[in-house]
């Protein structure tokens, strides 16, 4: 069992500051109540080694902060930590800011590459800024689950649409159509290069959180295509950069999450070689975890 707090280093517009108020979250989402427990020190928490508890916490957060009343994932699908995902959206929004601040409303469109079943980025972007969002994925079941979330929440209808990527060897090709214009693309790439690497990383994470040893269990779950691909995130983002050249006139800013700081130098070099006019690496800090956002435009 472990407790989890959020760092004051989150983006200033990120609403997920400080400790989770589990009492308030449970009032808005009563199913969270059965997952509450108490630490030896007397603090209220949940069991973060239990994927069902993590999913219940996420559902409660989405209800409390984004008025999402129905959010459910198929078993075993990625259940991401919402505060960190919100950080990405708010830092990415800064890329679009002008003298009047961050633009809002449906005239701003965002493309989420690999939205998964959870639909986190489009939910946060549409509810925080009113943007129109398109989510894409190669997995039909993930898109079916994501569509159910849209259909079950009136706040999302007309704000989010979905597209299936028919070619597992392509990222933007087959998705961005003639006439499409996106202010921003976001992406949470597969981080690992193999199932073995993903399993080893999961074990390190569980050890850092002092969770029971369990090679099969991930507290945030994840399907194979969500977690790893040949070459890992470095190869995936390099391909994204390569394909982005073809759609330079249709997209304002391309971006991707980068989990390994050691990959940034090579990725920035790839963006320069592709002809990007501006490249921005942005450091994001969530508690003890550090991640990076790489953005580029032509």
C-alpha atoms as an extended CHARMM CRD file, in Angstrom:
* protein
*
       298  EXT
         1         1  UNK       CA              0.0000000000        0.0000000000        0.0000000000  PROA      1               0.0000000000
         2         2  UNK       CA              1.2120000000        3.4980000000       -0.6880000000  PROA      2               0.0000000000
         3         3  UNK       CA             -0.0500000000        7.0420000000       -0.5970000000  PROA      3               0.0000000000
         4         4  UNK       CA              0.1190000000        9.3640000000       -3.5600000000  PROA      4               0.0000000000
         5         5  UNK       CA              0.2610000000       13.1250000000       -3.6150000000  PROA      5               0.0000000000
         6         6  UNK       CA              0.6810000000       15.5900000000       -6.4160000000  PROA      6               0.0000000000
         7         7  UNK       CA              3.5020000000       18.0530000000       -6.6650000000  PROA      7               0.0000000000
         8         8  UNK       CA              3.2390000000       21.8230000000       -6.4750000000  PROA      8               0.0000000000
         9         9  UNK       CA              5.4640000000       21.7600000000       -9.5680000000  PROA      9               0.0000000000
        10        10  UNK       CA              2.5070000000       20.8720000000      -11.7410000000  PROA      10              0.0000000000
        11        11  UNK       CA              1.5320000000       23.4210000000      -14.3880000000  PROA      11              0.0000000000
        12        12  UNK       CA             -0.1250000000       26.4540000000      -12.7260000000  PROA      12              0.0000000000
        13        13  UNK       CA             -3.4210000000       25.8010000000      -14.5690000000  PROA      13              0.0000000000
        14        14  UNK       CA             -3.4350000000       22.1220000000      -13.6300000000  PROA      14              0.0000000000
        15        15  UNK       CA             -6.2750000000       21.6850000000      -11.0980000000  PROA      15              0.0000000000
        16        16  UNK       CA             -4.7220000000       18.5440000000       -9.6000000000  PROA      16              0.0000000000
        17        17  UNK       CA             -2.5620000000       20.3040000000       -7.0130000000  PROA      17              0.0000000000
        18        18  UNK       CA             -1.8030000000       19.0190000000       -3.5160000000  PROA      18              0.0000000000
        19        19  UNK       CA             -3.1590000000       15.8570000000       -1.9240000000  PROA      19              0.0000000000
        20        20  UNK       CA             -6.1560000000       13.9890000000       -3.2390000000  PROA      20              0.0000000000
        21        21  UNK       CA             -9.2730000000       14.9540000000       -1.2600000000  PROA      21              0.0000000000
        22        22  UNK       CA            -10.6400000000       11.4210000000       -1.1620000000  PROA      22              0.0000000000
        23        23  UNK       CA            -13.6430000000       12.4320000000        0.9620000000  PROA      23              0.0000000000
        24        24  UNK       CA            -14.7840000000       15.0070000000       -1.5930000000  PROA      24              0.0000000000
        25        25  UNK       CA            -14.0240000000       12.6740000000       -4.4920000000  PROA      25              0.0000000000
        26        26  UNK       CA            -16.0880000000        9.8890000000       -2.8900000000  PROA      26              0.0000000000
        27        27  UNK       CA            -19.0800000000       12.1910000000       -2.4540000000  PROA      27              0.0000000000
        28        28  UNK       CA            -19.1490000000       12.8180000000       -6.1860000000  PROA      28              0.0000000000
        29        29  UNK       CA            -18.2930000000        9.2410000000       -7.0920000000  PROA      29              0.0000000000
        30        30  UNK       CA            -19.5680000000        6.8470000000       -4.3640000000  PROA      30              0.0000000000
        31        31  UNK       CA            -18.0400000000        3.6790000000       -5.9420000000  PROA      31              0.0000000000
        32        32  UNK       CA            -14.6570000000        5.0040000000       -4.7600000000  PROA      32              0.0000000000
        33        33  UNK       CA            -15.7240000000        4.4380000000       -1.1430000000  PROA      33              0.0000000000
        34        34  UNK       CA            -15.1310000000        0.6850000000       -1.2160000000  PROA      34              0.0000000000
        35        35  UNK       CA            -11.5050000000        1.2990000000       -2.2750000000  PROA      35              0.0000000000
        36        36  UNK       CA            -10.6350000000        3.6660000000        0.5790000000  PROA      36              0.0000000000
        37        37  UNK       CA             -8.2900000000        2.4650000000        3.2900000000  PROA      37              0.0000000000
        38        38  UNK       CA             -6.1180000000        4.0010000000        5.9970000000  PROA      38              0.0000000000
        39        39  UNK       CA             -2.3360000000        4.0070000000        6.2690000000  PROA      39              0.0000000000
        40        40  UNK       CA             -0.5720000000        3.0140000000        9.5000000000  PROA      40              0.0000000000
        41        41  UNK       CA             -0.1010000000        6.7500000000       10.0410000000  PROA      41              0.0000000000
        42        42  UNK       CA             -3.8450000000        7.3280000000        9.9180000000  PROA      42              0.0000000000
        43        43  UNK       CA             -4.0200000000        8.9300000000        6.4450000000  PROA      43              0.0000000000
        44        44  UNK       CA             -6.8230000000        8.0390000000        4.0630000000  PROA      44              0.0000000000
        45        45  UNK       CA             -5.6040000000        6.4640000000        0.8330000000  PROA      45              0.0000000000
        46        46  UNK       CA             -6.3420000000        3.7380000000       -1.7060000000  PROA      46              0.0000000000
        47        47  UNK       CA             -4.3580000000        0.6480000000       -2.6170000000  PROA      47              0.0000000000
        48        48  UNK       CA             -2.4110000000        1.8500000000       -5.6430000000  PROA      48              0.0000000000
        49        49  UNK       CA             -1.3020000000       -1.7080000000       -6.4270000000  PROA      49              0.0000000000
        50        50  UNK       CA             -4.9180000000       -2.5690000000       -7.2740000000  PROA      50              0.0000000000
        51        51  UNK       CA             -5.8910000000       -1.6130000000      -10.8580000000  PROA      51              0.0000000000
        52        52  UNK       CA             -9.5800000000       -1.4760000000       -9.8890000000  PROA      52              0.0000000000
        53        53  UNK       CA             -8.8010000000        1.0640000000       -7.1700000000  PROA      53              0.0000000000
        54        54  UNK       CA             -6.7590000000        3.1830000000       -9.5730000000  PROA      54              0.0000000000
        55        55  UNK       CA             -9.5820000000        3.1030000000      -12.1320000000  PROA      55              0.0000000000
        56        56  UNK       CA            -12.0930000000        4.1340000000       -9.4690000000  PROA      56              0.0000000000
        57        57  UNK       CA             -9.8430000000        7.0340000000       -8.4440000000  PROA      57              0.0000000000
        58        58  UNK       CA             -9.5510000000        8.1560000000      -12.0650000000  PROA      58              0.0000000000
        59        59  UNK       CA            -13.3210000000        7.9810000000      -12.5350000000  PROA      59              0.0000000000
        60        60  UNK       CA            -13.7580000000       10.0750000000       -9.3970000000  PROA      60              0.0000000000
        61        61  UNK       CA            -11.2180000000       12.6540000000      -10.5840000000  PROA      61              0.0000000000
        62        62  UNK       CA            -12.9060000000       12.9020000000      -13.9740000000  PROA      62              0.0000000000
        63        63  UNK       CA            -16.2870000000       13.3760000000      -12.3280000000  PROA      63              0.0000000000
        64        64  UNK       CA            -15.0460000000       15.9850000000       -9.8500000000  PROA      64              0.0000000000
        65        65  UNK       CA            -12.8950000000       18.1180000000      -12.1410000000  PROA      65              0.0000000000
        66        66  UNK       CA            -14.3430000000       17.5270000000      -15.6170000000  PROA      66              0.0000000000
        67        67  UNK       CA            -18.0060000000       16.5730000000      -15.0240000000  PROA      67              0.0000000000
        68        68  UNK       CA            -17.5430000000       13.1580000000      -16.6430000000  PROA      68              0.0000000000
        69        69  UNK       CA            -20.1760000000       10.9500000000      -15.0180000000  PROA      69              0.0000000000
        70        70  UNK       CA            -19.5550000000        7.7290000000      -16.9280000000  PROA      70              0.0000000000
        71        71  UNK       CA            -16.0140000000        6.4420000000      -17.5310000000  PROA      71              0.0000000000
        72        72  UNK       CA            -15.2000000000        2.7490000000      -17.7590000000  PROA      72              0.0000000000
        73        73  UNK       CA            -12.3380000000        0.8390000000      -19.3800000000  PROA      73              0.0000000000
        74        74  UNK       CA            -12.2040000000       -2.7080000000      -20.7360000000  PROA      74              0.0000000000
        75        75  UNK       CA            -10.1440000000       -4.9980000000      -18.4700000000  PROA      75              0.0000000000
        76        76  UNK       CA             -6.4020000000       -4.6560000000      -18.9550000000  PROA      76              0.0000000000
        77        77  UNK       CA             -6.4300000000       -1.3430000000      -20.8400000000  PROA      77              0.0000000000
        78        78  UNK       CA             -4.1750000000        1.5700000000      -19.9250000000  PROA      78              0.0000000000
        79        79  UNK       CA             -5.4960000000        3.5990000000      -17.0030000000  PROA      79              0.0000000000
        80        80  UNK       CA             -3.2020000000        6.6390000000      -16.9510000000  PROA      80              0.0000000000
        81        81  UNK       CA             -2.4130000000        8.9590000000      -14.0310000000  PROA      81              0.0000000000
        82        82  UNK       CA             -4.6370000000       11.9540000000      -14.6990000000  PROA      82              0.0000000000
        83        83  UNK       CA             -2.5670000000       14.7510000000      -13.0580000000  PROA      83              0.0000000000
        84        84  UNK       CA              0.3870000000       14.0260000000      -15.3560000000  PROA      84              0.0000000000
        85        85  UNK       CA             -1.8010000000       13.8050000000      -18.4490000000  PROA      85              0.0000000000
        86        86  UNK       CA             -3.4230000000       17.1190000000      -17.5470000000  PROA      86              0.0000000000
        87        87  UNK       CA              0.0520000000       18.6570000000      -17.2930000000  PROA      87              0.0000000000
        88        88  UNK       CA              0.7550000000       17.7050000000      -20.9100000000  PROA      88              0.0000000000
        89        89  UNK       CA             -2.4330000000       19.3750000000      -22.1310000000  PROA      89              0.0000000000
        90        90  UNK       CA             -1.7830000000       22.6050000000      -20.2190000000  PROA      90              0.0000000000
        91        91  UNK       CA              1.8450000000       22.8640000000      -21.3450000000  PROA      91              0.0000000000
        92        92  UNK       CA              0.7790000000       22.0970000000      -24.9080000000  PROA      92              0.0000000000
        93        93  UNK       CA             -1.9120000000       24.7810000000      -24.6300000000  PROA      93              0.0000000000
        94        94  UNK       CA              0.8300000000       27.3020000000      -23.8550000000  PROA      94              0.0000000000
        95        95  UNK       CA              2.2240000000       26.6420000000      -27.3340000000  PROA      95              0.0000000000
        96        96  UNK       CA             -0.9620000000       28.1360000000      -28.7870000000  PROA      96              0.0000000000
        97        97  UNK       CA             -1.1560000000       31.1250000000      -26.4370000000  PROA      97              0.0000000000
        98        98  UNK       CA             -1.1230000000       34.6370000000      -27.8230000000  PROA      98              0.0000000000
        99        99  UNK       CA             -1.4510000000       38.0900000000      -26.2440000000  PROA      99              0.0000000000
       100       100  UNK       CA             -4.9850000000       37.2200000000      -25.1280000000  PROA      100             0.0000000000
       101       101  UNK       CA             -3.8780000000       33.9410000000      -23.5640000000  PROA      101             0.0000000000
       102       102  UNK       CA             -4.7130000000       30.3620000000      -24.5540000000  PROA      102             0.0000000000
       103       103  UNK       CA             -7.3590000000       30.2270000000      -27.3000000000  PROA      103             0.0000000000
       104       104  UNK       CA            -10.5560000000       28.3980000000      -26.4110000000  PROA      104             0.0000000000
       105       105  UNK       CA            -13.5870000000       27.0250000000      -28.2070000000  PROA      105             0.0000000000
       106       106  UNK       CA            -14.3600000000       24.6780000000      -31.0600000000  PROA      106             0.0000000000
       107       107  UNK       CA            -12.3860000000       26.7420000000      -33.5610000000  PROA      107             0.0000000000
       108       108  UNK       CA             -9.2940000000       25.1260000000      -32.0100000000  PROA      108             0.0000000000
       109       109  UNK       CA             -8.8760000000       21.4910000000      -33.0050000000  PROA      109             0.0000000000
       110       110  UNK       CA             -6.5620000000       18.9000000000      -31.4660000000  PROA      110             0.0000000000
       111       111  UNK       CA             -5.5510000000       15.4660000000      -32.7680000000  PROA      111             0.0000000000
       112       112  UNK       CA             -4.7130000000       12.7660000000      -30.2120000000  PROA      112             0.0000000000
       113       113  UNK       CA             -2.5670000000       10.0210000000      -31.7070000000  PROA      113             0.0000000000
       114       114  UNK       CA             -3.3470000000        6.8150000000      -29.8170000000  PROA      114             0.0000000000
       115       115  UNK       CA             -6.2470000000        7.9420000000      -27.6420000000  PROA      115             0.0000000000
       116       116  UNK       CA             -6.7530000000        4.4330000000      -26.2690000000  PROA      116             0.0000000000
       117       117  UNK       CA             -9.8990000000        3.3560000000      -24.4860000000  PROA      117             0.0000000000
       118       118  UNK       CA             -9.3820000000        5.9930000000      -21.7920000000  PROA      118             0.0000000000
       119       119  UNK       CA             -9.6970000000        9.1070000000      -24.0240000000  PROA      119             0.0000000000
       120       120  UNK       CA             -7.8860000000       11.1580000000      -21.3600000000  PROA      120             0.0000000000
       121       121  UNK       CA             -6.2710000000       13.8220000000      -23.5390000000  PROA      121             0.0000000000
       122       122  UNK       CA             -9.4290000000       14.7090000000      -25.5090000000  PROA      122             0.0000000000
       123       123  UNK       CA            -11.5050000000       14.7550000000      -22.3080000000  PROA      123             0.0000000000
       124       124  UNK       CA             -9.1250000000       17.1330000000      -20.5360000000  PROA      124             0.0000000000
       125       125  UNK       CA             -8.6280000000       19.3510000000      -23.5940000000  PROA      125             0.0000000000
       126       126  UNK       CA            -12.3250000000       19.6290000000      -24.4260000000  PROA      126             0.0000000000
       127       127  UNK       CA            -13.4040000000       20.2160000000      -20.8390000000  PROA      127             0.0000000000
       128       128  UNK       CA            -10.5540000000       22.6190000000      -19.9860000000  PROA      128             0.0000000000
       129       129  UNK       CA            -10.4960000000       24.6990000000      -23.1540000000  PROA      129             0.0000000000
       130       130  UNK       CA            -13.5630000000       23.7580000000      -25.1840000000  PROA      130             0.0000000000
       131       131  UNK       CA            -11.4110000000       22.4840000000      -28.0370000000  PROA      131             0.0000000000
       132       132  UNK       CA            -12.7600000000       20.1460000000      -30.6850000000  PROA      132             0.0000000000
       133       133  UNK       CA            -10.7760000000       16.9050000000      -30.5050000000  PROA      133             0.0000000000
       134       134  UNK       CA            -10.1860000000       13.9180000000      -32.7530000000  PROA      134             0.0000000000
       135       135  UNK       CA             -8.9280000000       10.7250000000      -31.1380000000  PROA      135             0.0000000000
       136       136  UNK       CA             -7.2470000000        7.9650000000      -33.1420000000  PROA      136             0.0000000000
       137       137  UNK       CA             -6.2000000000        4.3940000000      -32.4290000000  PROA      137             0.0000000000
       138       138  UNK       CA             -5.4340000000        1.1240000000      -34.2310000000  PROA      138             0.0000000000
       139       139  UNK       CA             -7.4450000000       -0.9450000000      -31.7430000000  PROA      139             0.0000000000
       140       140  UNK       CA            -11.1740000000       -1.3680000000      -32.5490000000  PROA      140             0.0000000000
       141       141  UNK       CA            -12.0370000000       -2.3670000000      -28.9590000000  PROA      141             0.0000000000
       142       142  UNK       CA            -10.3020000000        0.7290000000      -27.5910000000  PROA      142             0.0000000000
       143       143  UNK       CA            -12.2850000000        2.9290000000      -29.9770000000  PROA      143             0.0000000000
       144       144  UNK       CA            -15.5390000000        1.1540000000      -29.0810000000  PROA      144             0.0000000000
       145       145  UNK       CA            -14.8880000000        1.8390000000      -25.3900000000  PROA      145             0.0000000000
       146       146  UNK       CA            -13.9080000000        5.4500000000      -26.1250000000  PROA      146             0.0000000000
       147       147  UNK       CA            -17.0690000000        5.9830000000      -28.1730000000  PROA      147             0.0000000000
       148       148  UNK       CA            -19.1330000000        4.6290000000      -25.2830000000  PROA      148             0.0000000000
       149       149  UNK       CA            -17.5560000000        7.2580000000      -23.0070000000  PROA      149             0.0000000000
       150       150  UNK       CA            -18.4940000000        9.9790000000      -25.5060000000  PROA      150             0.0000000000
       151       151  UNK       CA            -22.0500000000        8.6730000000      -25.9130000000  PROA      151             0.0000000000
       152       152  UNK       CA            -22.5150000000        8.3710000000      -22.1350000000  PROA      152             0.0000000000
       153       153  UNK       CA            -21.5230000000       11.9620000000      -21.3450000000  PROA      153             0.0000000000
       154       154  UNK       CA            -23.5010000000       14.8460000000      -22.8060000000  PROA      154             0.0000000000
       155       155  UNK       CA            -20.5920000000       17.1880000000      -22.0820000000  PROA      155             0.0000000000
       156       156  UNK       CA            -18.4940000000       15.3420000000      -24.6910000000  PROA      156             0.0000000000
       157       157  UNK       CA            -21.0220000000       15.0310000000      -27.5070000000  PROA      157             0.0000000000
       158       158  UNK       CA            -20.1080000000       17.2190000000      -30.4380000000  PROA      158             0.0000000000
       159       159  UNK       CA            -16.6750000000       17.8470000000      -28.9100000000  PROA      159             0.0000000000
       160       160  UNK       CA            -14.8340000000       14.5820000000      -29.6110000000  PROA      160             0.0000000000
       161       161  UNK       CA            -14.8370000000       12.3160000000      -32.6580000000  PROA      161             0.0000000000
       162       162  UNK       CA            -12.8460000000        9.1410000000      -33.3340000000  PROA      162             0.0000000000
       163       163  UNK       CA            -10.9370000000        7.7020000000      -36.2730000000  PROA      163             0.0000000000
       164       164  UNK       CA             -9.3830000000        4.2850000000      -36.6440000000  PROA      164             0.0000000000
       165       165  UNK       CA             -5.8610000000        4.0030000000      -38.0270000000  PROA      165             0.0000000000
       166       166  UNK       CA             -6.1950000000        1.1420000000      -40.5600000000  PROA      166             0.0000000000
       167       167  UNK       CA             -2.4320000000        0.6910000000      -41.0780000000  PROA      167             0.0000000000
       168       168  UNK       CA             -0.3650000000       -0.3920000000      -38.0680000000  PROA      168             0.0000000000
       169       169  UNK       CA              2.7630000000        0.8320000000      -39.8940000000  PROA      169             0.0000000000
       170       170  UNK       CA              1.5000000000        4.4200000000      -40.1690000000  PROA      170             0.0000000000
       171       171  UNK       CA              0.8570000000        7.1470000000      -37.6170000000  PROA      171             0.0000000000
       172       172  UNK       CA             -0.4820000000       10.2730000000      -39.3550000000  PROA      172             0.0000000000
       173       173  UNK       CA             -0.9510000000        8.8320000000      -42.8370000000  PROA      173             0.0000000000
       174       174  UNK       CA             -4.5100000000        7.6070000000      -43.2590000000  PROA      174             0.0000000000
       175       175  UNK       CA             -5.6760000000        9.7710000000      -40.3530000000  PROA      175             0.0000000000
       176       176  UNK       CA             -5.1790000000       13.4040000000      -41.4030000000  PROA      176             0.0000000000
       177       177  UNK       CA             -7.4430000000       13.9490000000      -44.3850000000  PROA      177             0.0000000000
       178       178  UNK       CA             -7.4290000000       16.6630000000      -47.0630000000  PROA      178             0.0000000000
       179       179  UNK       CA             -9.1320000000       19.7020000000      -45.6050000000  PROA      179             0.0000000000
       180       180  UNK       CA             -8.2350000000       18.8640000000      -42.0080000000  PROA      180             0.0000000000
       181       181  UNK       CA             -6.5900000000       21.6260000000      -39.9880000000  PROA      181             0.0000000000
       182       182  UNK       CA             -5.3020000000       20.9420000000      -36.4680000000  PROA      182             0.0000000000
       183       183  UNK       CA             -3.8060000000       23.5370000000      -34.1640000000  PROA      183             0.0000000000
       184       184  UNK       CA             -2.0740000000       20.8030000000      -32.2000000000  PROA      184             0.0000000000
       185       185  UNK       CA             -1.3340000000       17.0920000000      -32.1570000000  PROA      185             0.0000000000
       186       186  UNK       CA             -0.5900000000       15.1840000000      -28.9320000000  PROA      186             0.0000000000
       187       187  UNK       CA              0.7570000000       11.6870000000      -28.4860000000  PROA      187             0.0000000000
       188       188  UNK       CA              1.4910000000        9.2500000000      -25.6910000000  PROA      188             0.0000000000
       189       189  UNK       CA              3.8070000000        6.8490000000      -27.5600000000  PROA      189             0.0000000000
       190       190  UNK       CA              4.5690000000        3.2350000000      -26.6540000000  PROA      190             0.0000000000
       191       191  UNK       CA              7.5340000000        3.7370000000      -24.3260000000  PROA      191             0.0000000000
       192       192  UNK       CA              9.2150000000        0.3280000000      -24.5390000000  PROA      192             0.0000000000
       193       193  UNK       CA             10.8980000000       -1.6760000000      -27.2760000000  PROA      193             0.0000000000
       194       194  UNK       CA              9.7030000000       -5.1190000000      -26.1480000000  PROA      194             0.0000000000
       195       195  UNK       CA              7.4110000000       -6.9230000000      -23.7380000000  PROA      195             0.0000000000
       196       196  UNK       CA             10.4700000000       -7.8790000000      -21.6720000000  PROA      196             0.0000000000
       197       197  UNK       CA             11.5360000000       -4.2380000000      -21.3130000000  PROA      197             0.0000000000
       198       198  UNK       CA              7.9900000000       -3.2310000000      -20.3560000000  PROA      198             0.0000000000
       199       199  UNK       CA              7.8190000000       -5.9600000000      -17.7050000000  PROA      199             0.0000000000
       200       200  UNK       CA             11.1860000000       -4.9510000000      -16.2260000000  PROA      200             0.0000000000
       201       201  UNK       CA             10.1160000000       -1.3070000000      -16.0450000000  PROA      201             0.0000000000
       202       202  UNK       CA              6.8900000000       -2.3280000000      -14.3480000000  PROA      202             0.0000000000
       203       203  UNK       CA              8.8180000000       -4.2550000000      -11.7110000000  PROA      203             0.0000000000
       204       204  UNK       CA             11.1130000000       -1.2750000000      -11.0560000000  PROA      204             0.0000000000
       205       205  UNK       CA              8.0890000000        0.9930000000      -10.6770000000  PROA      205             0.0000000000
       206       206  UNK       CA              6.4190000000       -1.4010000000       -8.2460000000  PROA      206             0.0000000000
       207       207  UNK       CA              9.6200000000       -1.6390000000       -6.2240000000  PROA      207             0.0000000000
       208       208  UNK       CA              9.9260000000        2.1690000000       -6.0940000000  PROA      208             0.0000000000
       209       209  UNK       CA              6.3310000000        2.4010000000       -4.8520000000  PROA      209             0.0000000000
       210       210  UNK       CA              6.9630000000       -0.4570000000       -2.3990000000  PROA      210             0.0000000000
       211       211  UNK       CA              4.2320000000       -2.5540000000       -4.0000000000  PROA      211             0.0000000000
       212       212  UNK       CA              4.1450000000       -6.3850000000       -3.8960000000  PROA      212             0.0000000000
       213       213  UNK       CA              6.2410000000       -8.1280000000       -6.5490000000  PROA      213             0.0000000000
       214       214  UNK       CA              3.9630000000       -9.0660000000       -9.4520000000  PROA      214             0.0000000000
       215       215  UNK       CA              5.3080000000       -9.3380000000      -13.0190000000  PROA      215             0.0000000000
       216       216  UNK       CA              1.7910000000       -9.7730000000      -14.3900000000  PROA      216             0.0000000000
       217       217  UNK       CA              0.0700000000       -6.8660000000      -12.6430000000  PROA      217             0.0000000000
       218       218  UNK       CA              0.3930000000       -3.2140000000      -13.5490000000  PROA      218             0.0000000000
       219       219  UNK       CA             -1.4980000000       -0.7510000000      -11.4200000000  PROA      219             0.0000000000
       220       220  UNK       CA             -2.0980000000        1.3620000000      -14.5370000000  PROA      220             0.0000000000
       221       221  UNK       CA             -2.4750000000       -1.7220000000      -16.8140000000  PROA      221             0.0000000000
       222       222  UNK       CA             -1.9510000000       -1.4070000000      -20.5830000000  PROA      222             0.0000000000
       223       223  UNK       CA             -2.2900000000       -3.4620000000      -23.7520000000  PROA      223             0.0000000000
       224       224  UNK       CA              0.7610000000       -4.5430000000      -25.7560000000  PROA      224             0.0000000000
       225       225  UNK       CA              0.3870000000       -1.8160000000      -28.4080000000  PROA      225             0.0000000000
       226       226  UNK       CA             -0.0680000000        0.8020000000      -25.6780000000  PROA      226             0.0000000000
       227       227  UNK       CA              3.1850000000       -0.1400000000      -23.9420000000  PROA      227             0.0000000000
       228       228  UNK       CA              5.7350000000       -1.2340000000      -26.5220000000  PROA      228             0.0000000000
       229       229  UNK       CA              6.6610000000       -1.3220000000      -30.1970000000  PROA      229             0.0000000000
       230       230  UNK       CA              9.8480000000       -2.2330000000      -32.0960000000  PROA      230             0.0000000000
       231       231  UNK       CA             12.4170000000        0.4260000000      -31.2710000000  PROA      231             0.0000000000
       232       232  UNK       CA             10.3140000000        1.8540000000      -28.4340000000  PROA      232             0.0000000000
       233       233  UNK       CA              9.4510000000        5.5270000000      -28.1030000000  PROA      233             0.0000000000
       234       234  UNK       CA             12.5940000000        6.6780000000      -29.9040000000  PROA      234             0.0000000000
       235       235  UNK       CA             11.6760000000        4.8510000000      -33.1170000000  PROA      235             0.0000000000
       236       236  UNK       CA              7.9890000000        5.7530000000      -32.8050000000  PROA      236             0.0000000000
       237       237  UNK       CA              8.5830000000        9.4860000000      -32.3510000000  PROA      237             0.0000000000
       238       238  UNK       CA             11.1890000000        9.5440000000      -35.1250000000  PROA      238             0.0000000000
       239       239  UNK       CA              8.5600000000        8.0790000000      -37.4530000000  PROA      239             0.0000000000
       240       240  UNK       CA              6.0440000000       10.6480000000      -36.2080000000  PROA      240             0.0000000000
       241       241  UNK       CA              8.5280000000       13.4220000000      -37.0100000000  PROA      241             0.0000000000
       242       242  UNK       CA              9.1770000000       11.9540000000      -40.4550000000  PROA      242             0.0000000000
       243       243  UNK       CA              5.4670000000       11.7190000000      -41.2950000000  PROA      243             0.0000000000
       244       244  UNK       CA              4.7560000000       15.1850000000      -39.8910000000  PROA      244             0.0000000000
       245       245  UNK       CA              6.6090000000       16.7430000000      -42.8220000000  PROA      245             0.0000000000
       246       246  UNK       CA              3.7950000000       15.6090000000      -45.1380000000  PROA      246             0.0000000000
       247       247  UNK       CA              1.1880000000       17.4450000000      -43.0510000000  PROA      247             0.0000000000
       248       248  UNK       CA              3.1630000000       20.5740000000      -42.1780000000  PROA      248             0.0000000000
       249       249  UNK       CA              0.5920000000       22.8530000000      -43.8140000000  PROA      249             0.0000000000
       250       250  UNK       CA             -2.3170000000       21.2730000000      -41.9020000000  PROA      250             0.0000000000
       251       251  UNK       CA             -0.9470000000       21.2730000000      -38.3540000000  PROA      251             0.0000000000
       252       252  UNK       CA              0.2440000000       24.1530000000      -36.1900000000  PROA      252             0.0000000000
       253       253  UNK       CA              2.2470000000       22.2590000000      -33.5640000000  PROA      253             0.0000000000
       254       254  UNK       CA              3.1500000000       18.5730000000      -33.4900000000  PROA      254             0.0000000000
       255       255  UNK       CA              4.0440000000       17.1450000000      -30.0850000000  PROA      255             0.0000000000
       256       256  UNK       CA              4.7760000000       13.9590000000      -28.1870000000  PROA      256             0.0000000000
       257       257  UNK       CA              5.4100000000       12.8620000000      -24.6400000000  PROA      257             0.0000000000
       258       258  UNK       CA              9.0170000000       11.6780000000      -24.1590000000  PROA      258             0.0000000000
       259       259  UNK       CA              9.6930000000        9.5120000000      -21.1150000000  PROA      259             0.0000000000
       260       260  UNK       CA             13.4750000000        9.2250000000      -21.4790000000  PROA      260             0.0000000000
       261       261  UNK       CA             15.4770000000       12.4500000000      -21.3100000000  PROA      261             0.0000000000
       262       262  UNK       CA             18.3170000000       10.6320000000      -23.0780000000  PROA      262             0.0000000000
       263       263  UNK       CA             16.1410000000       10.4730000000      -26.2110000000  PROA      263             0.0000000000
       264       264  UNK       CA             15.5960000000       14.2320000000      -26.4930000000  PROA      264             0.0000000000
       265       265  UNK       CA             18.8770000000       15.0650000000      -28.2360000000  PROA      265             0.0000000000
       266       266  UNK       CA             18.3200000000       12.5170000000      -31.0110000000  PROA      266             0.0000000000
       267       267  UNK       CA             14.6910000000       13.5410000000      -31.4440000000  PROA      267             0.0000000000
       268       268  UNK       CA             15.5310000000       17.2300000000      -31.6810000000  PROA      268             0.0000000000
       269       269  UNK       CA             18.1540000000       16.3740000000      -34.2860000000  PROA      269             0.0000000000
       270       270  UNK       CA             15.5550000000       14.3980000000      -36.2430000000  PROA      270             0.0000000000
       271       271  UNK       CA             13.1600000000       17.3540000000      -36.1420000000  PROA      271             0.0000000000
       272       272  UNK       CA             15.8750000000       19.7210000000      -37.3760000000  PROA      272             0.0000000000
       273       273  UNK       CA             16.7610000000       17.3060000000      -40.1700000000  PROA      273             0.0000000000
       274       274  UNK       CA             13.0810000000       17.1350000000      -41.1290000000  PROA      274             0.0000000000
       275       275  UNK       CA             13.0980000000       20.9100000000      -41.5520000000  PROA      275             0.0000000000
       276       276  UNK       CA             11.2140000000       22.0180000000      -38.4540000000  PROA      276             0.0000000000
       277       277  UNK       CA             11.2980000000       25.8020000000      -38.0820000000  PROA      277             0.0000000000
       278       278  UNK       CA             10.8820000000       25.6970000000      -34.2970000000  PROA      278             0.0000000000
       279       279  UNK       CA             11.5400000000       22.9380000000      -31.7550000000  PROA      279             0.0000000000
       280       280  UNK       CA             10.5780000000       23.1580000000      -28.0830000000  PROA      280             0.0000000000
       281       281  UNK       CA             11.5340000000       20.5990000000      -25.4250000000  PROA      281             0.0000000000
       282       282  UNK       CA              9.5190000000       21.1850000000      -22.2350000000  PROA      282             0.0000000000
       283       283  UNK       CA             10.3050000000       19.5790000000      -18.9000000000  PROA      283             0.0000000000
       284       284  UNK       CA              7.3370000000       18.4580000000      -16.7900000000  PROA      284             0.0000000000
       285       285  UNK       CA              7.6590000000       17.4670000000      -13.1490000000  PROA      285             0.0000000000
       286       286  UNK       CA              5.0350000000       15.4480000000      -11.2540000000  PROA      286             0.0000000000
       287       287  UNK       CA              6.3290000000       14.7630000000       -7.7740000000  PROA      287             0.0000000000
       288       288  UNK       CA              9.4870000000       12.6750000000       -8.1200000000  PROA      288             0.0000000000
       289       289  UNK       CA              8.6430000000       11.7730000000      -11.6980000000  PROA      289             0.0000000000
       290       290  UNK       CA             10.0790000000       13.7980000000      -14.5470000000  PROA      290             0.0000000000
       291       291  UNK       CA              8.8290000000       13.5870000000      -18.1180000000  PROA      291             0.0000000000
       292       292  UNK       CA              9.2140000000       15.6910000000      -21.2100000000  PROA      292             0.0000000000
       293       293  UNK       CA              7.1000000000       17.1680000000      -23.9630000000  PROA      293             0.0000000000
       294       294  UNK       CA              8.7390000000       17.6690000000      -27.3350000000  PROA      294             0.0000000000
       295       295  UNK       CA              6.9650000000       20.0230000000      -29.7360000000  PROA      295             0.0000000000
       296       296  UNK       CA              7.9020000000       21.1420000000      -33.2470000000  PROA      296             0.0000000000
       297       297  UNK       CA              6.4070000000       23.1000000000      -36.1060000000  PROA      297             0.0000000000
       298       298  UNK       CA              7.2760000000       23.9430000000      -39.6830000000  PROA      298             0.0000000000
